[in-house]
Amino acid sequence: MSTVAGVFASQTDAEQAVNRLKSAGFSTDKIVLLMPGKPGAELNPPVPTVEGEQPGMGKAVGSVIGGAVGIAGGFEGGAIASAAIPGVGPVMALGLLGAAVLGIAGAGLGAAVGNVLEEDLAQGLPTDEVFVYEDALRKGRSVVLAFPEDDSAADSARQAMDAEGAESIDSARKQWWIGLRSAEKEHYSVGGGDFEQDEKFYRMGFEAALHAGSRRKEYDQVLSEMASHLEELRRRYPDSDVEEPFRRGYERGRAYYQNLSNRSKAA
């Protein structure tokens, strides 16, 4: 199961996209709507098994996420989840997989959630895109995720989102980096190195630090997991220094996420 996602300027546009997805044949257990929550809202309700969910899902998600994410009934038989996400604030998620996405975002529990959710549901969870969703939510936007069964359904999902003015995740990721690039270039240059030459690898490392399974981990802690990826990069770019800019990017990305978390605690 793959993921089709779109970023929307307003909650209304996102809700209209959800309605279009339903009209295109998507059931509510294949749709997630993420939107900024209201400050002061209750974020830690009990985690019941939601009526209409797949058997055991509420218990499974609750056992992994614990008090970090609350789930309640609603969304036409699906789930409504809420959580406080570091660097974002209160977030609401509508849809059966909403709690799992919030768990990945809020606590770096991607692997744990994946082990608990049934395989056909967990397979499509976008652990490497969550930081893009967080950036959109931080800016007051909403995000819709659809989990199509095949290429035809994926095309239908994209058309439904495009009709409501969705920004693609690739575009949102590009804009996120543009917003950071000048500061990262200056930082990299001060520390020595040719940013124009090394940016590709630096950015890969920066983003790797924001993936669900890597957050808050030191570079040495994840190096063995990234060894095959780095080796592939060396083969593809035999004349480039890959590991040093990747490492520096990772460390900078880790500091970036930690700064967001600290700002959230201070707010």
C-alpha positions as CSV (number, residue, x, y, z in Angstrom):
1,M,0.0,0.0,0.0
2,S,1.5,3.3,-1.1
3,T,0.7,6.9,0.1
4,V,-0.6,9.9,-1.8
5,A,-0.4,13.1,0.2
6,G,-1.2,16.7,-0.3
7,V,-0.7,19.9,1.7
8,F,-3.6,22.4,1.8
9,A,-3.7,26.1,2.7
10,S,-6.9,25.8,4.7
11,Q,-8.7,23.2,6.7
12,T,-11.8,23.7,4.5
13,D,-9.8,22.8,1.4
14,A,-8.5,19.7,3.1
15,E,-12.0,18.6,4.2
16,Q,-13.2,19.1,0.6
17,A,-10.4,16.9,-0.6
18,V,-11.5,14.2,1.9
19,N,-15.0,14.4,0.5
20,R,-13.7,14.0,-3.0
21,L,-11.6,11.0,-2.0
22,K,-14.7,9.4,-0.5
23,S,-16.6,10.1,-3.7
24,A,-13.8,8.5,-5.6
25,G,-14.3,5.3,-3.6
26,F,-11.9,5.6,-0.7
27,S,-13.2,4.4,2.6
28,T,-12.5,6.3,5.8
29,D,-9.9,3.7,6.9
30,K,-7.8,4.7,3.8
31,I,-7.8,8.4,4.5
32,V,-6.1,10.5,7.2
33,L,-6.6,14.3,7.7
34,L,-4.0,16.1,9.8
35,M,-4.7,19.7,11.0
36,P,-3.5,22.1,13.6
37,G,-5.3,21.6,16.9
38,K,-6.6,24.2,19.3
39,P,-4.3,25.3,22.1
40,G,-5.6,24.1,25.5
41,A,-7.5,21.3,24.0
42,E,-7.5,18.0,25.9
43,L,-4.6,16.0,24.3
44,N,-4.4,12.9,26.5
45,P,-7.8,11.2,26.6
46,P,-8.1,7.4,27.1
47,V,-7.3,5.1,24.2
48,P,-10.4,3.0,23.6
49,T,-11.0,0.6,20.7
50,V,-12.9,2.7,18.2
51,E,-16.2,1.4,16.8
52,G,-15.7,0.7,13.1
53,E,-12.0,0.1,13.3
54,Q,-10.3,-3.1,12.4
55,P,-10.3,-5.6,15.3
56,G,-7.8,-4.8,18.0
57,M,-6.6,-1.6,16.3
58,G,-7.3,0.8,19.2
59,K,-5.7,-1.6,21.7
60,A,-2.7,-2.1,19.4
61,V,-2.1,1.6,18.7
62,G,-2.7,2.5,22.4
63,S,-0.2,-0.1,23.6
64,V,2.6,1.5,21.5
65,I,1.8,5.2,21.8
66,G,0.4,5.2,25.4
67,G,-0.6,8.6,26.6
68,A,1.2,10.4,23.7
69,V,-1.9,10.1,21.5
70,G,-5.5,10.0,22.4
71,I,-8.1,8.3,20.2
72,A,-11.9,8.9,20.2
73,G,-14.8,7.9,18.1
74,G,-16.0,9.9,15.1
75,F,-15.1,10.6,11.5
76,E,-17.9,8.4,10.3
77,G,-16.8,5.3,12.3
78,G,-13.1,6.1,12.1
79,A,-10.9,7.6,14.7
80,I,-10.1,11.1,15.9
81,A,-6.7,11.3,17.5
82,S,-4.9,14.3,19.1
83,A,-1.3,14.9,20.2
84,A,1.2,17.6,21.0
85,I,3.9,17.3,18.4
86,P,7.4,18.8,19.2
87,G,7.9,21.9,17.2
88,V,4.3,22.0,16.0
89,G,2.0,22.1,19.0
90,P,-1.5,20.5,19.2
91,V,-2.4,18.4,16.2
92,M,-5.7,16.6,15.4
93,A,-5.8,13.6,13.1
94,L,-8.9,12.1,11.6
95,G,-8.8,8.6,10.2
96,L,-7.9,5.1,11.4
97,L,-4.2,5.5,10.8
98,G,-4.1,9.1,12.2
99,A,-3.0,7.9,15.6
100,A,-0.1,5.9,14.0
101,V,1.0,9.0,12.0
102,L,0.9,11.1,15.1
103,G,2.8,8.5,17.0
104,I,5.6,8.6,14.4
105,A,5.7,12.4,14.5
106,G,5.4,12.8,18.2
107,A,7.6,10.1,19.6
108,G,9.7,8.7,16.8
109,L,7.8,5.4,17.1
110,G,7.7,4.5,13.5
111,A,9.2,1.0,13.9
112,A,7.2,0.2,17.0
113,V,3.9,1.3,15.3
114,G,4.8,-0.7,12.2
115,N,5.4,-3.8,14.3
116,V,2.0,-3.5,15.9
117,L,-0.3,-2.4,13.1
118,E,-1.4,-5.1,10.7
119,E,1.1,-5.4,7.8
120,D,-1.3,-4.2,5.1
121,L,-1.9,-1.0,7.0
122,A,1.6,-0.3,8.3
123,Q,3.3,-0.8,4.9
124,G,2.3,2.5,3.5
125,L,3.0,4.7,6.5
126,P,5.3,7.5,5.2
127,T,8.0,7.6,7.9
128,D,10.4,9.5,5.7
129,E,7.9,12.3,4.9
130,V,6.5,13.1,8.4
131,F,8.8,16.0,8.9
132,V,7.3,17.6,5.8
133,Y,3.8,17.2,7.2
134,E,5.1,18.7,10.5
135,D,6.4,21.8,8.7
136,A,3.1,22.3,6.9
137,L,1.2,22.0,10.2
138,R,3.6,24.4,11.9
139,K,2.6,26.9,9.2
140,G,-1.1,26.4,9.9
141,R,-1.8,24.2,6.9
142,S,-3.5,20.9,6.8
143,V,-2.4,17.6,5.3
144,V,-4.4,14.8,3.7
145,L,-3.1,11.3,3.2
146,A,-4.7,8.6,1.1
147,F,-3.7,5.0,1.0
148,P,-4.6,3.6,-2.5
149,E,-4.7,-0.1,-3.3
150,D,-3.3,0.2,-6.8
151,D,-1.9,2.7,-9.4
152,S,-5.4,3.5,-10.7
153,A,-6.6,4.5,-7.2
154,A,-3.4,6.5,-6.6
155,D,-4.2,8.5,-9.8
156,S,-7.7,9.1,-8.5
157,A,-6.4,10.3,-5.2
158,R,-4.0,12.8,-6.8
159,Q,-6.8,14.1,-9.0
160,A,-9.1,14.5,-6.0
161,M,-6.4,16.5,-4.1
162,D,-5.3,18.5,-7.1
163,A,-9.0,19.6,-7.6
164,E,-8.9,21.2,-4.2
165,G,-5.5,23.0,-4.7
166,A,-3.2,20.6,-3.0
167,E,0.5,21.3,-2.9
168,S,2.5,18.1,-3.5
169,I,4.8,16.7,-0.8
170,D,7.7,17.1,-3.2
171,S,6.9,20.8,-3.6
172,A,6.4,21.3,0.2
173,R,9.7,19.5,0.8
174,K,11.4,21.8,-1.7
175,Q,10.0,24.9,0.0
176,W,11.0,23.7,3.4
177,W,14.6,23.4,2.3
178,I,14.6,26.7,0.5
179,G,13.6,28.3,3.9
180,L,16.6,26.7,5.6
181,R,19.2,26.8,2.8
182,S,20.8,30.2,3.3
183,A,21.4,29.6,7.0
184,E,22.7,26.1,6.3
185,K,25.0,27.3,3.5
186,E,26.5,29.9,5.9
187,H,26.9,27.4,8.7
188,Y,28.6,24.8,6.4
189,S,30.9,27.4,4.8
190,V,32.1,28.7,8.2
191,G,33.0,25.1,9.2
192,G,34.9,24.6,5.9
193,G,33.7,23.0,2.8
194,D,32.1,23.8,-0.6
195,F,28.3,23.9,0.0
196,E,27.5,24.1,-3.7
197,Q,29.4,20.9,-4.3
198,D,28.3,19.1,-1.1
199,E,24.7,20.3,-0.7
200,K,23.2,17.1,-2.1
201,F,24.8,14.9,0.5
202,Y,24.5,17.4,3.3
203,R,20.8,17.7,2.7
204,M,20.4,13.9,2.7
205,G,22.1,13.7,6.1
206,F,19.9,16.6,7.4
207,E,16.7,14.8,6.3
208,A,17.9,11.5,7.6
209,A,18.1,13.0,11.1
210,L,14.4,13.9,10.9
211,H,13.2,10.4,9.9
212,A,11.1,8.7,12.5
213,G,13.6,6.1,13.5
214,S,16.6,8.5,13.8
215,R,15.3,11.4,15.8
216,R,17.4,12.4,18.8
217,K,19.9,9.7,18.0
218,E,23.6,10.5,17.7
219,Y,25.2,9.9,14.3
220,D,27.3,7.0,15.7
221,Q,24.0,5.3,16.8
222,V,22.6,5.2,13.3
223,L,25.7,4.8,11.3
224,S,25.3,1.0,11.0
225,E,21.7,1.4,9.8
226,M,22.9,3.9,7.1
227,A,26.0,2.0,6.0
228,S,24.4,0.4,3.0
229,H,22.9,3.8,1.9
230,L,26.3,5.5,2.2
231,E,28.0,2.7,0.3
232,E,25.5,3.1,-2.5
233,L,26.1,6.9,-2.6
234,R,29.9,6.2,-2.8
235,R,29.3,3.9,-5.8
236,R,27.1,6.5,-7.5
237,Y,29.5,9.4,-6.8
238,P,33.0,7.8,-6.8
239,D,34.7,11.2,-7.2
240,S,32.8,12.9,-4.3
241,D,33.4,13.0,-0.6
242,V,30.0,11.6,0.5
243,E,30.3,10.7,4.2
244,E,31.7,14.0,5.6
245,P,28.9,16.3,4.3
246,F,26.3,13.6,5.1
247,R,27.5,13.4,8.7
248,R,27.6,17.2,9.1
249,G,24.1,17.4,7.6
250,Y,22.9,14.7,10.0
251,E,24.3,16.5,13.0
252,R,22.8,19.8,11.9
253,G,19.4,18.2,11.3
254,R,19.5,16.6,14.7
255,A,20.2,20.0,16.2
256,Y,17.4,21.5,14.2
257,Y,14.9,19.0,15.6
258,Q,16.2,19.5,19.1
259,N,15.8,23.2,18.8
260,L,12.2,22.8,17.6
261,S,11.5,20.5,20.6
262,N,13.1,23.0,23.0
263,R,11.0,25.9,21.6
264,S,7.9,23.8,22.1
265,K,8.7,23.1,25.8
266,A,9.4,26.8,26.4
267,A,6.1,27.9,24.8
